Every structure is written in C-alpha cells, then in structure tokens.
Amino acid sequence: MSAITSRKCGIRDVNALSRPAFVELLGGIFEHSPWIAETAAGRRPFASVEDLHAAVTDLVVAAGREKQLALINAHPDLAGRLARQGLLTAESAREQEAAGLARSDRATLEKIGTLNSEYRARFGFPFIICARLNNVETIRSAMEARVKNSPEKEAETALGEIFQIARLRLADIVED
C-alpha cells in the first residue's frame, strides 16, 4: 500500500489526486513500471475500478512490443535470486508468499530454479504467473507446460498474467 493511504481509496478519491500522488499510489500495480500510471493519470476521470484497469491495460497493449517486453522483464524470477536476497517489491514478496514459494523445500526451489532458467533461455524473459491465484504445484505445472509455447504465444500469455496481477493489486488499493 502506498504511503499516501493505509486504507483503500474510492475511485472518486483517485480521480481527485494530483498527478504525482496518483503515480505514487498506483505506480506499483505494474512491476517497476510507473510510466503506466503516469500515462493513465492524464486519462482521468475513471468511472470505476474496472474502467481504470481497462485503461491501464489498453495503455500496455498500445505501447508496442518493445515496451511490453520491458514490462515483462521488469518482473522477478519466481523464488529467484531477488527473493532469496529479500529484494522483491513488497507486492511481489506478498504474492510469492501467498503462493507458498517462500515455504517450499529445497528440492522444489531447485526445480523451480531450473525451470526458470530453461524458460528464460527459451524466451529471453522471466516466467510470469499470477502467483496469488496459484500455488507451488500449479506454478510448476504451468512452467513445464508453457515452455513449449511459441515466443509470440508466451509473450501474450505473460501479458495476460501481468494484467491479472495488476487487477488484484489495484483491488488492494482502490474500490468503487
């Protein structure tokens, strides 16, 4: 949650924020990509949280492949080096914890590490899944299945997962 508020904001409150406050509040819904909130700030007012989410996802879709790949690459590897070093964003740490990754045994973490490496070697970006909607077993299964996708299909799948992550993060902050 942003330093601006420790409780959920209403959509009217979000619409009334200054541009810097809007970016501070919503800049983290997309991992290390505040440019999305910065751009969305100019598209206010939003009628609902769904309207806001649709606007930010439309911005990503319209941004083009280079910016989309940068967004995908802004995400950490699941249970990777950043997690082991305690360097994840607060949101990513909570999401990986919710999926049970932090409590996984060494063998499971090694398997996920191997799958992360195989995936990254094939696609050039990290495996992304909405961890809050999954657990260690479904994540591992998805990694094994999705590594067989074409690069185009996998980039599309990764963006879909990012949109789910952003929707859940947005729901943590804003309500209608």
Secondary structure, DSSP 8 states (H G I E B T S, - for coil): --TT-SS-EEHHHHHHS-HHHHHHHHTTSSTT-THHHHHHHTT---SSHHHHHHHHHHHHHHT-HHHHHHHHHTS--TTSHHHHTT-S-HHHHHHHHHTTGGG--HHHHHHHHHHHHHHHHHHSS-----GGG--HHHHHHHHHHHTTS-HHHHHHHHHHHHHHHHHHHHHHHEE-
